[in-house]
Amino acid sequence: MTRSLLMFAVAVLALFAGAGDVLAQDAEVRGIATDWQWGFQAEASPIMADIHWFYDVILLPMMIIISALVAGLMAYIFIKFRRSANPEPSRNTHNTLLEVLWTGVPILILIGIAIPSLRLLYFEEIVPPQAELTVKAVGHQWYWSYEYPDHGVEFESLMVDEADLEPGQPRLLTTDTQVVLPAGTIIHFLVTAEDVIHSWALPAAGVKTDAVPGRVNDFWIQIDEPGIYYGQCSELCGQLHGFMPIMVDVRSPADFEAWVAEQQAALGIVPEVELASTDQD
Ligand SMILES: [Cu+2]
């Protein structure tokens, strides 16, 4: 008996070890939904870490307790006060203590949710002053374009058709150019739209912001691990709404600088640093 239990444990461990190998091979893709996924994508930013905490520690336990309490009370009532066991029903219509309790307790529960919820909203909303880089996303029917005003870089990002995908590239999520961001850096992200309302969303980073024509919304994002993160337009924006994905490529700061230089060279932009040194000569 003990031996078969041991064998079972070893088999389960081997299964997990095997799953670990698969994950290790795909380590560069971090922000994507997986088969049989429960709950949120793994957190990739301080904001998503706080969202996880709010859900796992505050909301989910409360929901479980309330659901169990209500289900338990109903089961108790069904059994205790069924017609055969309780042929003469009570004529009571008021009970002051009970009424104060069932008003007061939900108010306390809501306050208990509101305090951490507002704290989280402020944390998401207020862009830290240490933001080192500004990136602007513009929604179009039906693709995104990006601008890096600090570097003069801008480009469009269109979905890759299913027929043109390379092995390992997910369908409906892969784009021809990627939003390249430096890892571990606080980035001020601006979002707007050219035609109709879109929404720029990246689940692993816990950000989703409407892109509204004539208005600039903003948020902050900080992703610590280099890798590929996927998102989608999250506002019904027309016929091809489902075909304007977001693909973010997070690289080390040095690789990001190299990418910027590459883009600037392709666009024929002289980097500001060089201009400054020419001025000094
Ligand atoms: Cu859209």
py3Dmol code that shows the C-alpha trace and the ligand (Angstrom):
import py3Dmol

protein = """\
ATOM      1  CA  MET A   1       0.000   0.000   0.000  1.00  0.00           C
ATOM      2  CA  THR A   2       2.746   2.443   1.044  1.00  0.00           C
ATOM      3  CA  ARG A   3       4.738   1.449  -2.011  1.00  0.00           C
ATOM      4  CA  SER A   4       1.875   2.127  -4.434  1.00  0.00           C
ATOM      5  CA  LEU A   5       1.319   5.527  -2.794  1.00  0.00           C
ATOM      6  CA  LEU A   6       5.013   6.254  -3.246  1.00  0.00           C
ATOM      7  CA  MET A   7       4.840   5.213  -6.914  1.00  0.00           C
ATOM      8  CA  PHE A   8       1.854   7.492  -7.393  1.00  0.00           C
ATOM      9  CA  ALA A   9       3.689  10.445  -5.804  1.00  0.00           C
ATOM     10  CA  VAL A  10       6.723   9.815  -8.028  1.00  0.00           C
ATOM     11  CA  ALA A  11       4.486   9.692 -11.117  1.00  0.00           C
ATOM     12  CA  VAL A  12       2.820  12.983 -10.196  1.00  0.00           C
ATOM     13  CA  LEU A  13       6.198  14.610  -9.558  1.00  0.00           C
ATOM     14  CA  ALA A  14       7.490  13.334 -12.912  1.00  0.00           C
ATOM     15  CA  LEU A  15       4.449  14.833 -14.599  1.00  0.00           C
ATOM     16  CA  PHE A  16       5.169  18.219 -13.025  1.00  0.00           C
ATOM     17  CA  ALA A  17       8.845  17.971 -13.904  1.00  0.00           C
ATOM     18  CA  GLY A  18       7.830  17.279 -17.512  1.00  0.00           C
ATOM     19  CA  ALA A  19       5.513  20.290 -17.503  1.00  0.00           C
ATOM     20  CA  GLY A  20       8.422  22.336 -16.153  1.00  0.00           C
ATOM     21  CA  ASP A  21      10.528  21.341 -19.175  1.00  0.00           C
ATOM     22  CA  VAL A  22       7.839  22.514 -21.571  1.00  0.00           C
ATOM     23  CA  LEU A  23       7.594  25.813 -19.712  1.00  0.00           C
ATOM     24  CA  ALA A  24      11.357  26.264 -19.712  1.00  0.00           C
ATOM     25  CA  GLN A  25      11.474  25.868 -23.485  1.00  0.00           C
ATOM     26  CA  ASP A  26       8.863  28.593 -23.928  1.00  0.00           C
ATOM     27  CA  ALA A  27      10.316  30.809 -21.213  1.00  0.00           C
ATOM     28  CA  GLU A  28      10.509  33.827 -23.480  1.00  0.00           C
ATOM     29  CA  VAL A  29       6.712  33.864 -23.885  1.00  0.00           C
ATOM     30  CA  ARG A  30       5.364  34.971 -20.518  1.00  0.00           C
ATOM     31  CA  GLY A  31       2.161  36.865 -21.104  1.00  0.00           C
ATOM     32  CA  ILE A  32      -0.275  34.520 -22.825  1.00  0.00           C
ATOM     33  CA  ALA A  33      -3.368  32.522 -21.878  1.00  0.00           C
ATOM     34  CA  THR A  34      -2.650  28.801 -21.480  1.00  0.00           C
ATOM     35  CA  ASP A  35      -4.775  25.679 -21.937  1.00  0.00           C
ATOM     36  CA  TRP A  36      -6.820  24.850 -18.840  1.00  0.00           C
ATOM     37  CA  GLN A  37      -5.811  28.131 -17.259  1.00  0.00           C
ATOM     38  CA  TRP A  38      -7.612  28.974 -14.023  1.00  0.00           C
ATOM     39  CA  GLY A  39      -7.765  32.586 -12.949  1.00  0.00           C
ATOM     40  CA  PHE A  40      -5.472  35.341 -14.161  1.00  0.00           C
ATOM     41  CA  GLN A  41      -2.292  35.158 -16.189  1.00  0.00           C
ATOM     42  CA  ALA A  42       0.918  35.124 -14.132  1.00  0.00           C
ATOM     43  CA  GLU A  43       1.739  38.587 -12.816  1.00  0.00           C
ATOM     44  CA  ALA A  44       4.387  40.524 -14.738  1.00  0.00           C
ATOM     45  CA  SER A  45       4.121  43.951 -13.105  1.00  0.00           C
ATOM     46  CA  PRO A  46       3.693  45.489  -9.627  1.00  0.00           C
ATOM     47  CA  ILE A  47       0.122  46.447 -10.590  1.00  0.00           C
ATOM     48  CA  MET A  48      -0.802  42.879 -11.552  1.00  0.00           C
ATOM     49  CA  ALA A  49       0.826  41.591  -8.341  1.00  0.00           C
ATOM     50  CA  ASP A  50      -1.509  43.868  -6.362  1.00  0.00           C
ATOM     51  CA  ILE A  51      -4.517  42.792  -8.434  1.00  0.00           C
ATOM     52  CA  HIS A  52      -3.648  39.163  -7.655  1.00  0.00           C
ATOM     53  CA  TRP A  53      -3.378  39.996  -3.944  1.00  0.00           C
ATOM     54  CA  PHE A  54      -6.695  41.858  -3.945  1.00  0.00           C
ATOM     55  CA  TYR A  55      -8.430  38.935  -5.644  1.00  0.00           C
ATOM     56  CA  ASP A  56      -6.769  36.056  -3.764  1.00  0.00           C
ATOM     57  CA  VAL A  57      -6.675  37.572  -0.271  1.00  0.00           C
ATOM     58  CA  ILE A  58      -9.726  39.860  -0.171  1.00  0.00           C
ATOM     59  CA  LEU A  59     -12.364  39.026  -2.797  1.00  0.00           C
ATOM     60  CA  LEU A  60     -12.161  35.267  -3.267  1.00  0.00           C
ATOM     61  CA  PRO A  61     -12.222  34.312   0.465  1.00  0.00           C
ATOM     62  CA  MET A  62     -15.134  36.720   1.015  1.00  0.00           C
ATOM     63  CA  MET A  63     -17.073  35.199  -1.874  1.00  0.00           C
ATOM     64  CA  ILE A  64     -16.413  31.688  -0.573  1.00  0.00           C
ATOM     65  CA  ILE A  65     -17.511  32.570   2.969  1.00  0.00           C
ATOM     66  CA  ILE A  66     -20.678  34.373   1.810  1.00  0.00           C
ATOM     67  CA  SER A  67     -21.640  31.625  -0.676  1.00  0.00           C
ATOM     68  CA  ALA A  68     -21.078  28.904   1.932  1.00  0.00           C
ATOM     69  CA  LEU A  69     -23.053  30.841   4.556  1.00  0.00           C
ATOM     70  CA  VAL A  70     -26.029  31.463   2.236  1.00  0.00           C
ATOM     71  CA  ALA A  71     -26.038  27.890   0.912  1.00  0.00           C
ATOM     72  CA  GLY A  72     -25.752  26.530   4.479  1.00  0.00           C
ATOM     73  CA  LEU A  73     -28.617  28.707   5.755  1.00  0.00           C
ATOM     74  CA  MET A  74     -30.834  27.666   2.847  1.00  0.00           C
ATOM     75  CA  ALA A  75     -30.082  23.979   3.407  1.00  0.00           C
ATOM     76  CA  TYR A  76     -30.871  24.438   7.124  1.00  0.00           C
ATOM     77  CA  ILE A  77     -34.192  26.144   6.303  1.00  0.00           C
ATOM     78  CA  PHE A  78     -35.201  23.536   3.712  1.00  0.00           C
ATOM     79  CA  ILE A  79     -34.671  20.727   6.201  1.00  0.00           C
ATOM     80  CA  LYS A  80     -35.715  22.256   9.512  1.00  0.00           C
ATOM     81  CA  PHE A  81     -38.794  24.104   8.272  1.00  0.00           C
ATOM     82  CA  ARG A  82     -40.090  21.674   5.650  1.00  0.00           C
ATOM     83  CA  ARG A  83     -43.857  21.135   5.767  1.00  0.00           C
ATOM     84  CA  SER A  84     -43.785  17.678   7.330  1.00  0.00           C
ATOM     85  CA  ALA A  85     -41.425  18.712  10.137  1.00  0.00           C
ATOM     86  CA  ASN A  86     -43.006  22.114  10.733  1.00  0.00           C
ATOM     87  CA  PRO A  87     -46.751  21.938   9.903  1.00  0.00           C
ATOM     88  CA  GLU A  88     -47.655  25.109  11.882  1.00  0.00           C
ATOM     89  CA  PRO A  89     -45.593  28.044  10.349  1.00  0.00           C
ATOM     90  CA  SER A  90     -44.457  30.969  12.494  1.00  0.00           C
ATOM     91  CA  ARG A  91     -46.373  34.270  12.063  1.00  0.00           C
ATOM     92  CA  ASN A  92     -43.381  36.511  12.960  1.00  0.00           C
ATOM     93  CA  THR A  93     -42.744  39.422  10.554  1.00  0.00           C
ATOM     94  CA  HIS A  94     -40.144  41.517  12.441  1.00  0.00           C
ATOM     95  CA  ASN A  95     -37.012  40.912  14.415  1.00  0.00           C
ATOM     96  CA  THR A  96     -35.100  44.094  15.219  1.00  0.00           C
ATOM     97  CA  LEU A  97     -31.771  42.454  16.047  1.00  0.00           C
ATOM     98  CA  LEU A  98     -31.832  40.382  12.853  1.00  0.00           C
ATOM     99  CA  GLU A  99     -32.728  43.411  10.714  1.00  0.00           C
ATOM    100  CA  VAL A 100     -29.935  45.544  12.198  1.00  0.00           C
ATOM    101  CA  LEU A 101     -27.496  42.692  11.596  1.00  0.00           C
ATOM    102  CA  TRP A 102     -28.438  41.986   7.993  1.00  0.00           C
ATOM    103  CA  THR A 103     -28.106  45.691   7.205  1.00  0.00           C
ATOM    104  CA  GLY A 104     -24.980  46.330   9.240  1.00  0.00           C
ATOM    105  CA  VAL A 105     -22.916  43.276   8.290  1.00  0.00           C
ATOM    106  CA  PRO A 106     -23.146  43.865   4.485  1.00  0.00           C
ATOM    107  CA  ILE A 107     -22.146  47.513   5.042  1.00  0.00           C
ATOM    108  CA  LEU A 108     -19.057  46.368   6.958  1.00  0.00           C
ATOM    109  CA  ILE A 109     -18.237  43.855   4.196  1.00  0.00           C
ATOM    110  CA  LEU A 110     -18.512  46.570   1.523  1.00  0.00           C
ATOM    111  CA  ILE A 111     -16.268  48.923   3.528  1.00  0.00           C
ATOM    112  CA  GLY A 112     -13.798  46.043   3.905  1.00  0.00           C
ATOM    113  CA  ILE A 113     -13.732  45.690   0.104  1.00  0.00           C
ATOM    114  CA  ALA A 114     -13.754  49.425  -0.654  1.00  0.00           C
ATOM    115  CA  ILE A 115     -10.615  50.334   1.312  1.00  0.00           C
ATOM    116  CA  PRO A 116      -8.147  47.968  -0.444  1.00  0.00           C
ATOM    117  CA  SER A 117     -10.011  48.497  -3.733  1.00  0.00           C
ATOM    118  CA  LEU A 118      -9.524  52.290  -3.659  1.00  0.00           C
ATOM    119  CA  ARG A 119      -5.900  51.853  -2.592  1.00  0.00           C
ATOM    120  CA  LEU A 120      -5.359  49.599  -5.633  1.00  0.00           C
ATOM    121  CA  LEU A 121      -7.139  52.054  -7.970  1.00  0.00           C
ATOM    122  CA  TYR A 122      -4.883  54.914  -6.828  1.00  0.00           C
ATOM    123  CA  PHE A 123      -1.817  52.704  -7.225  1.00  0.00           C
ATOM    124  CA  GLU A 124      -2.831  51.935 -10.837  1.00  0.00           C
ATOM    125  CA  GLU A 125      -3.916  55.470 -11.643  1.00  0.00           C
ATOM    126  CA  ILE A 126      -1.079  57.679 -10.428  1.00  0.00           C
ATOM    127  CA  VAL A 127       1.948  57.572 -12.718  1.00  0.00           C
ATOM    128  CA  PRO A 128       5.088  57.546 -10.541  1.00  0.00           C
ATOM    129  CA  PRO A 129       7.224  60.645 -11.128  1.00  0.00           C
ATOM    130  CA  GLN A 130      10.256  58.376 -11.719  1.00  0.00           C
ATOM    131  CA  ALA A 131       8.846  57.340 -15.127  1.00  0.00           C
ATOM    132  CA  GLU A 132      11.844  57.196 -17.447  1.00  0.00           C
ATOM    133  CA  LEU A 133      10.223  56.694 -20.818  1.00  0.00           C
ATOM    134  CA  THR A 134       7.056  57.735 -22.612  1.00  0.00           C
ATOM    135  CA  VAL A 135       5.338  55.501 -25.159  1.00  0.00           C
ATOM    136  CA  LYS A 136       2.143  56.408 -26.985  1.00  0.00           C
ATOM    137  CA  ALA A 137      -0.271  53.887 -28.521  1.00  0.00           C
ATOM    138  CA  VAL A 138      -2.811  55.029 -31.094  1.00  0.00           C
ATOM    139  CA  GLY A 139      -5.772  52.813 -31.997  1.00  0.00           C
ATOM    140  CA  HIS A 140      -6.941  52.676 -35.596  1.00  0.00           C
ATOM    141  CA  GLN A 141      -9.579  50.591 -37.381  1.00  0.00           C
ATOM    142  CA  TRP A 142      -8.026  47.987 -37.106  1.00  0.00           C
ATOM    143  CA  TYR A 143      -4.458  48.073 -35.912  1.00  0.00           C
ATOM    144  CA  TRP A 144      -2.271  49.890 -33.394  1.00  0.00           C
ATOM    145  CA  SER A 145       0.483  52.376 -34.087  1.00  0.00           C
ATOM    146  CA  TYR A 146       3.135  53.395 -31.583  1.00  0.00           C
ATOM    147  CA  GLU A 147       5.216  56.496 -30.954  1.00  0.00           C
ATOM    148  CA  TYR A 148       8.295  56.911 -28.782  1.00  0.00           C
ATOM    149  CA  PRO A 149       8.347  60.711 -28.469  1.00  0.00           C
ATOM    150  CA  ASP A 150      11.603  60.659 -26.457  1.00  0.00           C
ATOM    151  CA  HIS A 151      13.395  59.028 -29.398  1.00  0.00           C
ATOM    152  CA  GLY A 152      11.422  60.195 -32.437  1.00  0.00           C
ATOM    153  CA  VAL A 153      10.570  56.576 -33.279  1.00  0.00           C
ATOM    154  CA  GLU A 154       7.134  55.617 -34.613  1.00  0.00           C
ATOM    155  CA  PHE A 155       5.693  52.629 -36.443  1.00  0.00           C
ATOM    156  CA  GLU A 156       2.538  50.675 -37.155  1.00  0.00           C
ATOM    157  CA  SER A 157       1.863  47.213 -35.774  1.00  0.00           C
ATOM    158  CA  LEU A 158      -0.390  44.918 -37.797  1.00  0.00           C
ATOM    159  CA  MET A 159      -1.559  41.385 -37.115  1.00  0.00           C
ATOM    160  CA  VAL A 160       0.283  38.612 -38.968  1.00  0.00           C
ATOM    161  CA  ASP A 161      -2.144  36.539 -41.078  1.00  0.00           C
ATOM    162  CA  GLU A 162      -2.551  32.910 -40.088  1.00  0.00           C
ATOM    163  CA  ALA A 163      -0.962  31.722 -43.357  1.00  0.00           C
ATOM    164  CA  ASP A 164       2.216  33.744 -42.660  1.00  0.00           C
ATOM    165  CA  LEU A 165       2.809  32.575 -39.087  1.00  0.00           C
ATOM    166  CA  GLU A 166       6.124  30.962 -38.231  1.00  0.00           C
ATOM    167  CA  PRO A 167       6.219  27.866 -36.000  1.00  0.00           C
ATOM    168  CA  GLY A 168       5.521  28.778 -32.374  1.00  0.00           C
ATOM    169  CA  GLN A 169       3.796  32.059 -33.169  1.00  0.00           C
ATOM    170  CA  PRO A 170       0.259  32.166 -31.751  1.00  0.00           C
ATOM    171  CA  ARG A 171      -2.562  32.980 -34.171  1.00  0.00           C
ATOM    172  CA  LEU A 172      -4.561  36.198 -33.735  1.00  0.00           C
ATOM    173  CA  LEU A 173      -1.907  37.517 -31.331  1.00  0.00           C
ATOM    174  CA  THR A 174       1.262  37.884 -33.408  1.00  0.00           C
ATOM    175  CA  THR A 175       2.053  41.285 -34.914  1.00  0.00           C
ATOM    176  CA  ASP A 176       4.568  42.260 -37.594  1.00  0.00           C
ATOM    177  CA  THR A 177       6.296  44.845 -35.389  1.00  0.00           C
ATOM    178  CA  GLN A 178       6.399  44.732 -31.588  1.00  0.00           C
ATOM    179  CA  VAL A 179       6.185  47.290 -28.823  1.00  0.00           C
ATOM    180  CA  VAL A 180       9.715  47.018 -27.440  1.00  0.00           C
ATOM    181  CA  LEU A 181      10.040  48.093 -23.808  1.00  0.00           C
ATOM    182  CA  PRO A 182      13.007  48.085 -21.412  1.00  0.00           C
ATOM    183  CA  ALA A 183      12.689  45.648 -18.487  1.00  0.00           C
ATOM    184  CA  GLY A 184      12.416  46.948 -14.937  1.00  0.00           C
ATOM    185  CA  THR A 185      11.715  50.506 -16.082  1.00  0.00           C
ATOM    186  CA  ILE A 186       8.706  52.634 -15.158  1.00  0.00           C
ATOM    187  CA  ILE A 187       7.082  53.647 -18.426  1.00  0.00           C
ATOM    188  CA  HIS A 188       4.480  56.365 -18.855  1.00  0.00           C
ATOM    189  CA  PHE A 189       2.037  55.006 -21.410  1.00  0.00           C
ATOM    190  CA  LEU A 190      -0.282  57.305 -23.372  1.00  0.00           C
ATOM    191  CA  VAL A 191      -3.288  55.891 -25.208  1.00  0.00           C
ATOM    192  CA  THR A 192      -5.516  57.548 -27.779  1.00  0.00           C
ATOM    193  CA  ALA A 193      -7.390  56.675 -30.993  1.00  0.00           C
ATOM    194  CA  GLU A 194      -7.764  58.045 -34.473  1.00  0.00           C
ATOM    195  CA  ASP A 195     -11.293  56.964 -35.405  1.00  0.00           C
ATOM    196  CA  VAL A 196     -13.426  55.097 -32.841  1.00  0.00           C
ATOM    197  CA  ILE A 197     -12.928  53.942 -29.241  1.00  0.00           C
ATOM    198  CA  HIS A 198     -10.431  51.094 -28.832  1.00  0.00           C
ATOM    199  CA  SER A 199      -8.827  49.775 -25.657  1.00  0.00           C
ATOM    200  CA  TRP A 200      -5.187  48.901 -25.058  1.00  0.00           C
ATOM    201  CA  ALA A 201      -4.971  45.895 -22.747  1.00  0.00           C
ATOM    202  CA  LEU A 202      -2.128  43.694 -21.532  1.00  0.00           C
ATOM    203  CA  PRO A 203      -3.463  41.153 -19.009  1.00  0.00           C
ATOM    204  CA  ALA A 204      -0.107  40.016 -17.566  1.00  0.00           C
ATOM    205  CA  ALA A 205       0.728  43.628 -16.706  1.00  0.00           C
ATOM    206  CA  GLY A 206      -2.754  44.318 -15.314  1.00  0.00           C
ATOM    207  CA  VAL A 207      -3.415  47.292 -17.598  1.00  0.00           C
ATOM    208  CA  LYS A 208      -6.443  48.074 -19.763  1.00  0.00           C
ATOM    209  CA  THR A 209      -7.183  51.624 -20.855  1.00  0.00           C
ATOM    210  CA  ASP A 210      -9.673  53.008 -23.352  1.00  0.00           C
ATOM    211  CA  ALA A 211      -8.250  54.700 -26.432  1.00  0.00           C
ATOM    212  CA  VAL A 212     -10.648  57.573 -27.097  1.00  0.00           C
ATOM    213  CA  PRO A 213     -10.459  59.869 -30.150  1.00  0.00           C
ATOM    214  CA  GLY A 214      -9.578  63.448 -29.145  1.00  0.00           C
ATOM    215  CA  ARG A 215      -8.482  62.466 -25.667  1.00  0.00           C
ATOM    216  CA  VAL A 216      -5.263  61.081 -24.228  1.00  0.00           C
ATOM    217  CA  ASN A 217      -5.566  58.551 -21.410  1.00  0.00           C
ATOM    218  CA  ASP A 218      -2.519  57.370 -19.558  1.00  0.00           C
ATOM    219  CA  PHE A 219      -1.251  54.713 -17.179  1.00  0.00           C
ATOM    220  CA  TRP A 220       2.076  53.334 -16.062  1.00  0.00           C
ATOM    221  CA  ILE A 221       3.637  49.998 -16.709  1.00  0.00           C
ATOM    222  CA  GLN A 222       6.708  48.265 -15.360  1.00  0.00           C
ATOM    223  CA  ILE A 223       7.572  44.746 -16.499  1.00  0.00           C
ATOM    224  CA  ASP A 224      10.561  43.194 -14.769  1.00  0.00           C
ATOM    225  CA  GLU A 225      11.170  40.003 -16.765  1.00  0.00           C
ATOM    226  CA  PRO A 226      12.257  40.194 -20.420  1.00  0.00           C
ATOM    227  CA  GLY A 227       9.943  38.194 -22.699  1.00  0.00           C
ATOM    228  CA  ILE A 228       6.951  38.388 -24.993  1.00  0.00           C
ATOM    229  CA  TYR A 229       3.596  39.527 -23.628  1.00  0.00           C
ATOM    230  CA  TYR A 230       0.350  39.480 -25.589  1.00  0.00           C
ATOM    231  CA  GLY A 231      -2.790  41.580 -25.407  1.00  0.00           C
ATOM    232  CA  GLN A 232      -5.781  42.498 -27.546  1.00  0.00           C
ATOM    233  CA  CYS A 233      -7.984  45.478 -28.297  1.00  0.00           C
ATOM    234  CA  SER A 234     -10.608  45.254 -25.551  1.00  0.00           C
ATOM    235  CA  GLU A 235     -13.310  47.605 -26.792  1.00  0.00           C
ATOM    236  CA  LEU A 236     -15.743  46.532 -29.518  1.00  0.00           C
ATOM    237  CA  CYS A 237     -14.484  48.838 -32.256  1.00  0.00           C
ATOM    238  CA  GLY A 238     -15.927  47.414 -35.466  1.00  0.00           C
ATOM    239  CA  GLN A 239     -15.706  44.610 -37.943  1.00  0.00           C
ATOM    240  CA  LEU A 240     -12.077  43.598 -37.367  1.00  0.00           C
ATOM    241  CA  HIS A 241     -12.003  44.288 -33.609  1.00  0.00           C
ATOM    242  CA  GLY A 242     -10.703  40.773 -32.950  1.00  0.00           C
ATOM    243  CA  PHE A 243      -7.787  41.229 -35.341  1.00  0.00           C
ATOM    244  CA  MET A 244      -5.760  44.060 -33.811  1.00  0.00           C
ATOM    245  CA  PRO A 245      -3.594  42.274 -31.242  1.00  0.00           C
ATOM    246  CA  ILE A 246      -0.893  43.776 -29.052  1.00  0.00           C
ATOM    247  CA  MET A 247       2.545  42.169 -28.838  1.00  0.00           C
ATOM    248  CA  VAL A 248       4.991  43.566 -26.319  1.00  0.00           C
ATOM    249  CA  ASP A 249       8.647  42.552 -26.435  1.00  0.00           C
ATOM    250  CA  VAL A 250      10.370  43.360 -23.133  1.00  0.00           C
ATOM    251  CA  ARG A 251      14.173  43.462 -23.402  1.00  0.00           C
ATOM    252  CA  SER A 252      17.062  44.344 -21.119  1.00  0.00           C
ATOM    253  CA  PRO A 253      17.719  48.122 -21.030  1.00  0.00           C
ATOM    254  CA  ALA A 254      20.907  47.670 -23.107  1.00  0.00           C
ATOM    255  CA  ASP A 255      19.034  45.666 -25.769  1.00  0.00           C
ATOM    256  CA  PHE A 256      16.308  48.296 -25.727  1.00  0.00           C
ATOM    257  CA  GLU A 257      18.865  51.051 -26.412  1.00  0.00           C
ATOM    258  CA  ALA A 258      20.258  48.988 -29.287  1.00  0.00           C
ATOM    259  CA  TRP A 259      16.747  48.573 -30.694  1.00  0.00           C
ATOM    260  CA  VAL A 260      16.122  52.335 -30.448  1.00  0.00           C
ATOM    261  CA  ALA A 261      19.397  53.060 -32.298  1.00  0.00           C
ATOM    262  CA  GLU A 262      18.376  50.557 -34.993  1.00  0.00           C
ATOM    263  CA  GLN A 263      14.961  52.197 -35.418  1.00  0.00           C
ATOM    264  CA  GLN A 264      16.494  55.669 -35.497  1.00  0.00           C
ATOM    265  CA  ALA A 265      19.009  54.595 -38.128  1.00  0.00           C
ATOM    266  CA  ALA A 266      16.202  53.117 -40.240  1.00  0.00           C
ATOM    267  CA  LEU A 267      14.223  56.363 -39.932  1.00  0.00           C
ATOM    268  CA  GLY A 268      17.315  58.507 -40.614  1.00  0.00           C
ATOM    269  CA  ILE A 269      17.131  60.184 -37.191  1.00  0.00           C
ATOM    270  CA  VAL A 270      20.335  61.568 -35.677  1.00  0.00           C
ATOM    271  CA  PRO A 271      20.251  60.662 -31.974  1.00  0.00           C
ATOM    272  CA  GLU A 272      20.141  63.652 -29.611  1.00  0.00           C
ATOM    273  CA  VAL A 273      23.342  62.549 -27.864  1.00  0.00           C
ATOM    274  CA  GLU A 274      25.338  62.971 -31.078  1.00  0.00           C
ATOM    275  CA  LEU A 275      23.810  66.386 -31.730  1.00  0.00           C
ATOM    276  CA  ALA A 276      24.775  67.509 -28.244  1.00  0.00           C
ATOM    277  CA  SER A 277      28.394  66.371 -28.669  1.00  0.00           C
ATOM    278  CA  THR A 278      28.609  68.171 -32.065  1.00  0.00           C
ATOM    279  CA  ASP A 279      27.425  71.362 -30.369  1.00  0.00           C
ATOM    280  CA  GLN A 280      30.223  71.157 -27.837  1.00  0.00           C
ATOM    281  CA  ASP A 281      32.970  70.808 -30.475  1.00  0.00           C
TER     282      ASP A 281
END
"""
ligand_1 = """\
1
CU
Cu -10.054 48.242 -31.482
"""
view = py3Dmol.view(width=600, height=400)
view.addModel(protein, "pdb")
view.setStyle({"model": 0}, {"cartoon": {"style": "trace"}})
view.addModel(ligand_1, "xyz")
view.setStyle({"model": 1}, {"stick": {}})
view.zoomTo()
view.show()
